[in-house]
Amino acid sequence: MKEAAQELPARIADVDALEELMSRPSPELARSLAQAPGDILILGVGGKMGPTLARMAKRADPARRVIGVARFSEPGLRERLQASGVECIAADLQSREALAQLPDAPNIVFMAGRKFGSTGSEWLTWAMNAHVPALVAERFARSRIVAFSTACVYPFVPTAGEGAPESTPPTAPSGEYANSCVARERLFEHFSHLHGTPGRLLRLSYAIDMRYGVLHDVAQKVLRRSPIELGMGHANVIWQGEANDWALRTLAHCTVPTSALNLSGPKISIRELALAFSERLGVRPVFTGHEAESAWLVDCAEAFRLFGKPKVTLDRMIDWTADWVQRGGASLGKPTHYEARDGKY
């Protein structure tokens, strides 16, 4: 039974309230999931988005079996998910034997991947971002597979435009990480063509969590009077709860062969974002560099057609983030490195 829609809060009190909000399903989600019946198996549930996405799936359809798979290296995560009704299986996704032992499920959400720490251990990044998708695509050839990807597969595009549409060829501009993500997509495409596996490749751009993300990074820099690099002067962002919701709703919009779907919100200016935080925090931002005429930007018109425009506006996210950092709210301590133009993470 779907949950009643609730109004968005004026502020987010603490981590518990944040987790609840990011896992709150929309009324539309229950209707979409009805078109994708059966168990949902979430591979890589232990990442930044996985836990709230898994809880959202369970809240949207409590009678449905939702299974999260990860190594569960974070203390207490497995127990918290299980308390929410999410079944948990510890497994190494690089192991064919471990994958073979996982239960069959008609719905797969693939969230595994590696970005930070890629420089210096590129071999592991390629294994996680290319080899593992091939193993998963073989193992779950008869399932729907919604796989998270990234806007980094695109070349830089002019900031004056709307961003790269899905028809833009995925030719990453630089860096082992971005190119390994192109490989991830190509391998899912290959096995989708080979086996007729329905799917989608979600080219996500910057989901916003109070503890992490572009808004968190910029707000912290404003508050600490740290220089804000403007070279990568624009980005797309979306509230993480909305990204979770749209990702799960995509199970009802899979294609054969699998196809890309840009997943984010409207384009934002890093300079204007810093100035907005300056007004709320009472601290003058420190800028360095100048905006380049190109950036990693995506045109999300197709996602908007499927799901509507984002309900959580940029202004609301700025208000929430300013309040959160000003109060010393929790941080994951993991900068996004949104300003990087060389593809090195």
Secondary structure, 3 states (H helix, E strand, C coil): CCCCCCCCCCCCCCHHHHHHHHCCCCHHHHHHHCCCCCCEEEECCCCCCHHHHHHHHHHHCCCCCEEEEECCCCCCHHHHHHHCCCEEEECCCCCHHHHHHCCCCCEEEECCCCCCCCCCCHHHHHHHHHHHHHHHHHHCCCCEEEEEEEHHHCCCEECCCCCECCCCCCCCCCCHHHHHHHHHHHHHHHHHHHHCCCEEEEEECCEEECCECHHHHHHHHHHHCCEEECCCCEEECEEHHHHHHHHHHHHHHCECCCEEEEECCCEEEHHHHHHHHHHHHCCCCEEECCCCCEECCECCHHHHHHHCCCCCCHHHHHHHHHHHHHCCCCCCCCCCCCCCCCCCC
